[in-house]
Amino acid sequence: MGRNGSEYHTNQVFAGAVRRHIVIGLLLLSCPLMAAEQLIDRLAAEVNGHAITVSEVQSKVEKGPLVEVSPWPAQENDPPAKVAIHDLINKKLIMQKADELDIEVTDEALNEEIKSFLTRRNLTREQLMEALGQQGMTYDQYRDDFRTQMIINQFQGREIMPQVKITDRDVQSFYLRNSGTMAENIRLTLRQLQIAVPSGAVDAVKTGKKQLVEKVYQEIEGGMPFEKAVKIYSDNESARENGGLMPQVFLKDLAPLFQNAIRELDEGRYTRPIETPMGYSIFYVSKREFSGSDEYLKMKPQLENQLRQEEMNKLLSKWLETQRRRSDIKLKDNV
């Protein structure tokens, strides 16, 4: 069954608040001095008929956390109020979807999770209550927030996590991109097609060679196997015999000109013609291996978690984009 708590139906809360303010307004007729002190909450946004109030936005900005789910489509440098309201909208969409999926957290499960959380943090209930008091939060509010986070986690585990596919190759590439050690850790098996330009060649010969290498490249693009192209067109006799196969080499050991051309290529891909003082070369990546390192092995679990979280954030943004198109969302201009 879906949840019916006021936490997830803020339109009911807002309607109740309006009724209370009507009663207060009638009382104020006999106390005009109090009228100036009354502040009636305003509507900041509606999400499929469910209200988000200005006070919710203000509380998020003042007390935090500013982002619980995702600020999308707000940007990191946008005003805090804009970030807060979009996070509230996104949170509302997730809670509504969780309701559709009958995701709920029982009091028993909530109590167990809070107990487990305190144990992991080596905290007592008394220490928790003291910390909540310092933040101006009651234990009931803390439980409500904790329950909401558990529901969001269950939603992500059901709807987002199954789409996250992280391979060892992904983790390796992530490590290389962020460590700046790609050249030291990538071992390559390459094939090379060479078209030589003789030293001191006249312009007509240089032009002919350039046209030839472009013709060869187009034939490879058109589907000619690289080895066949080497055997037909390469000016290197030994390369013609073995299809241009080179001994294994680390990326760092190649000339900078070749490194830059090959660095991002996957297996089965090839470079454009590279001009050198001796002519032209086209390289084909037969095999690309990650040699690894002690540092990588130590960091791998952390890297995998970080990459998984980044992928989850991307997929969540895509889900929110789709959900927003399907939803009736109204933002008030005066907020």
MARKEKOL-716440 format. One line per field, with one value per residue (C-alpha): residue in three letters; chain; x, y, z. Coordinates in steps of 0.2 Angstrom, whole numbers. Layout:
N
r = ALA|...;
c = A|...;
x = X|...;
y = Y|...;
z = Z|...;
***
This chain:
335
r = MET|GLY|ARG|ASN|GLY|SER|GLU|TYR|HIS|THR|ASN|GLN|VAL|PHE|ALA|GLY|ALA|VAL|ARG|ARG|HIS|ILE|VAL|ILE|GLY|LEU|LEU|LEU|LEU|SER|CYS|PRO|LEU|MET|ALA|ALA|GLU|GLN|LEU|ILE|ASP|ARG|LEU|ALA|ALA|GLU|VAL|ASN|GLY|HIS|ALA|ILE|THR|VAL|SER|GLU|VAL|GLN|SER|LYS|VAL|GLU|LYS|GLY|PRO|LEU|VAL|GLU|VAL|SER|PRO|TRP|PRO|ALA|GLN|GLU|ASN|ASP|PRO|PRO|ALA|LYS|VAL|ALA|ILE|HIS|ASP|LEU|ILE|ASN|LYS|LYS|LEU|ILE|MET|GLN|LYS|ALA|ASP|GLU|LEU|ASP|ILE|GLU|VAL|THR|ASP|GLU|ALA|LEU|ASN|GLU|GLU|ILE|LYS|SER|PHE|LEU|THR|ARG|ARG|ASN|LEU|THR|ARG|GLU|GLN|LEU|MET|GLU|ALA|LEU|GLY|GLN|GLN|GLY|MET|THR|TYR|ASP|GLN|TYR|ARG|ASP|ASP|PHE|ARG|THR|GLN|MET|ILE|ILE|ASN|GLN|PHE|GLN|GLY|ARG|GLU|ILE|MET|PRO|GLN|VAL|LYS|ILE|THR|ASP|ARG|ASP|VAL|GLN|SER|PHE|TYR|LEU|ARG|ASN|SER|GLY|THR|MET|ALA|GLU|ASN|ILE|ARG|LEU|THR|LEU|ARG|GLN|LEU|GLN|ILE|ALA|VAL|PRO|SER|GLY|ALA|VAL|ASP|ALA|VAL|LYS|THR|GLY|LYS|LYS|GLN|LEU|VAL|GLU|LYS|VAL|TYR|GLN|GLU|ILE|GLU|GLY|GLY|MET|PRO|PHE|GLU|LYS|ALA|VAL|LYS|ILE|TYR|SER|ASP|ASN|GLU|SER|ALA|ARG|GLU|ASN|GLY|GLY|LEU|MET|PRO|GLN|VAL|PHE|LEU|LYS|ASP|LEU|ALA|PRO|LEU|PHE|GLN|ASN|ALA|ILE|ARG|GLU|LEU|ASP|GLU|GLY|ARG|TYR|THR|ARG|PRO|ILE|GLU|THR|PRO|MET|GLY|TYR|SER|ILE|PHE|TYR|VAL|SER|LYS|ARG|GLU|PHE|SER|GLY|SER|ASP|GLU|TYR|LEU|LYS|MET|LYS|PRO|GLN|LEU|GLU|ASN|GLN|LEU|ARG|GLN|GLU|GLU|MET|ASN|LYS|LEU|LEU|SER|LYS|TRP|LEU|GLU|THR|GLN|ARG|ARG|ARG|SER|ASP|ILE|LYS|LEU|LYS|ASP|ASN|VAL;
c = A|A|A|A|A|A|A|A|A|A|A|A|A|A|A|A|A|A|A|A|A|A|A|A|A|A|A|A|A|A|A|A|A|A|A|A|A|A|A|A|A|A|A|A|A|A|A|A|A|A|A|A|A|A|A|A|A|A|A|A|A|A|A|A|A|A|A|A|A|A|A|A|A|A|A|A|A|A|A|A|A|A|A|A|A|A|A|A|A|A|A|A|A|A|A|A|A|A|A|A|A|A|A|A|A|A|A|A|A|A|A|A|A|A|A|A|A|A|A|A|A|A|A|A|A|A|A|A|A|A|A|A|A|A|A|A|A|A|A|A|A|A|A|A|A|A|A|A|A|A|A|A|A|A|A|A|A|A|A|A|A|A|A|A|A|A|A|A|A|A|A|A|A|A|A|A|A|A|A|A|A|A|A|A|A|A|A|A|A|A|A|A|A|A|A|A|A|A|A|A|A|A|A|A|A|A|A|A|A|A|A|A|A|A|A|A|A|A|A|A|A|A|A|A|A|A|A|A|A|A|A|A|A|A|A|A|A|A|A|A|A|A|A|A|A|A|A|A|A|A|A|A|A|A|A|A|A|A|A|A|A|A|A|A|A|A|A|A|A|A|A|A|A|A|A|A|A|A|A|A|A|A|A|A|A|A|A|A|A|A|A|A|A|A|A|A|A|A|A|A|A|A|A|A|A|A|A|A|A|A|A|A|A|A|A|A|A|A|A|A|A|A|A|A|A|A|A|A|A|A|A|A|A|A|A;
x = 0|5|9|-3|8|7|26|22|6|11|-4|-14|-3|-4|-23|-23|-12|-24|-38|-29|-24|-43|-47|-33|-38|-56|-48|-37|-52|-53|-34|-28|-11|-7|-11|6|15|6|15|4|15|15|15|32|28|16|21|7|-5|6|12|30|29|41|45|51|63|69|72|82|93|95|97|102|105|103|104|96|92|98|98|95|91|98|117|130|133|114|106|104|85|84|95|84|67|73|80|63|54|65|63|44|44|55|43|28|36|41|22|17|30|23|40|38|48|40|43|52|64|67|71|83|92|94|101|113|118|122|132|142|146|149|136|123|105|109|123|111|98|111|117|99|95|110|103|85|78|67|69|53|59|75|65|55|70|79|63|63|81|78|64|75|89|76|70|87|91|76|75|93|106|101|106|123|136|154|167|186|190|179|188|205|200|194|210|221|211|212|230|238|248|241|257|266|252|246|254|250|251|252|252|260|258|272|272|289|294|312|323|325|309|302|285|277|283|277|260|259|263|251|237|242|241|224|218|224|215|199|201|203|188|178|182|198|207|222|234|229|232|249|254|248|254|267|285|292|297|297|280|272|277|269|255|264|265|276|283|273|277|271|263|276|290|282|287|275|268|262|257|245|237|236|232|213|211|202|206|202|204|217|224|223|238|252|265|284|300|301|284|267|262|245|244|231|228|228|228|228|232|232|248|241|251|251|243|229|226|224|213|202|187|187|188|174|162|166|163|147|141|144|135|120|120|119|106|96|96|90|76|71|71|59|48|47|41|27|23|12|25|21|34|27|35|35|46;
y = 0|18|30|43|53|72|72|65|75|93|99|93|101|117|116|113|128|139|134|138|155|159|155|166|179|180|181|196|206|209|211|223|225|207|207|215|201|187|179|168|155|157|144|142|128|114|97|87|96|94|110|117|132|147|142|125|134|147|133|123|138|143|127|115|103|113|98|81|73|84|102|98|108|122|125|124|143|148|157|146|148|142|127|123|124|113|100|101|98|83|76|77|68|54|52|52|39|29|30|23|9|5|9|12|11|3|10|-6|-4|14|11|-3|8|23|10|4|21|26|10|14|31|26|37|36|41|55|62|61|71|84|86|88|101|111|111|116|99|87|69|66|78|68|52|59|65|48|39|50|46|28|29|38|25|11|21|23|5|-1|12|19|6|-8|3|7|-4|-2|-13|-15|-5|9|10|9|23|34|31|36|51|58|52|58|42|35|35|25|12|8|-6|-6|-19|-8|-10|4|8|19|29|37|53|53|67|81|75|87|95|83|68|76|79|62|54|65|60|42|42|50|37|23|31|32|14|9|20|10|-7|-13|-23|-13|-28|-29|-10|-12|-27|-17|1|1|7|-4|-21|-31|-22|-29|-46|-46|-33|-19|-28|-19|-26|-21|-4|7|23|33|26|33|49|63|66|48|48|62|53|36|41|40|26|10|-7|-9|10|19|36|48|50|57|68|66|72|55|54|48|34|27|17|4|-2|-21|-22|-10|-16|-8|-13|-8|-2|-4|13|8|-8|2|15|3|1|20|23|11|19|36|31|22|37|49|37|36|55|55|42|51|68|58|51|68|76|63|64|82|82|70|80|96|107|125|138|154|170|179|167;
z = 0|-3|11|17|29|28|25|7|4|7|-2|12|25|15|14|33|35|25|36|52|45|41|59|65|53|61|79|73|69|87|89|75|83|80|62|57|65|56|41|30|21|2|-12|-20|-32|-36|-41|-48|-37|-21|-13|-9|2|3|21|15|3|16|29|16|12|30|39|25|17|2|-10|-4|-21|-36|-40|-59|-69|-58|-59|-45|-46|-46|-31|-16|-17|-35|-31|-15|-24|-39|-26|-17|-34|-38|-21|-22|-39|-32|-16|-28|-38|-23|-18|-34|-32|-14|-7|12|28|43|60|65|50|53|72|67|54|66|79|66|61|79|81|66|71|89|96|110|109|122|111|96|106|111|93|87|100|95|77|83|77|87|87|77|63|63|61|47|38|41|34|19|15|17|4|-8|-6|-10|-25|-32|-28|-38|-52|-55|-48|-60|-75|-68|-77|-72|-79|-75|-91|-85|-68|-77|-89|-75|-65|-80|-84|-66|-62|-77|-78|-94|-104|-90|-88|-106|-116|-134|-149|-164|-183|-193|-212|-218|-234|-236|-244|-250|-243|-256|-266|-278|-275|-288|-278|-261|-268|-275|-259|-249|-262|-260|-241|-242|-254|-242|-227|-237|-242|-224|-219|-232|-224|-231|-217|-211|-213|-232|-234|-226|-238|-253|-250|-236|-241|-227|-234|-218|-213|-229|-224|-206|-209|-200|-183|-171|-154|-139|-133|-119|-124|-115|-126|-142|-149|-143|-160|-160|-142|-145|-160|-151|-133|-134|-147|-142|-149|-167|-171|-181|-183|-197|-208|-197|-206|-201|-209|-217|-224|-217|-205|-200|-184|-180|-161|-161|-142|-128|-111|-94|-85|-68|-52|-33|-32|-43|-34|-18|-25|-36|-23|-20|-38|-42|-29|-36|-54|-49|-40|-55|-66|-54|-54|-73|-74|-60|-70|-85|-75|-68|-85|-91|-75|-76|-94|-89|-73|-70|-62|-58|-51|-44|-51|-35|-26;
***
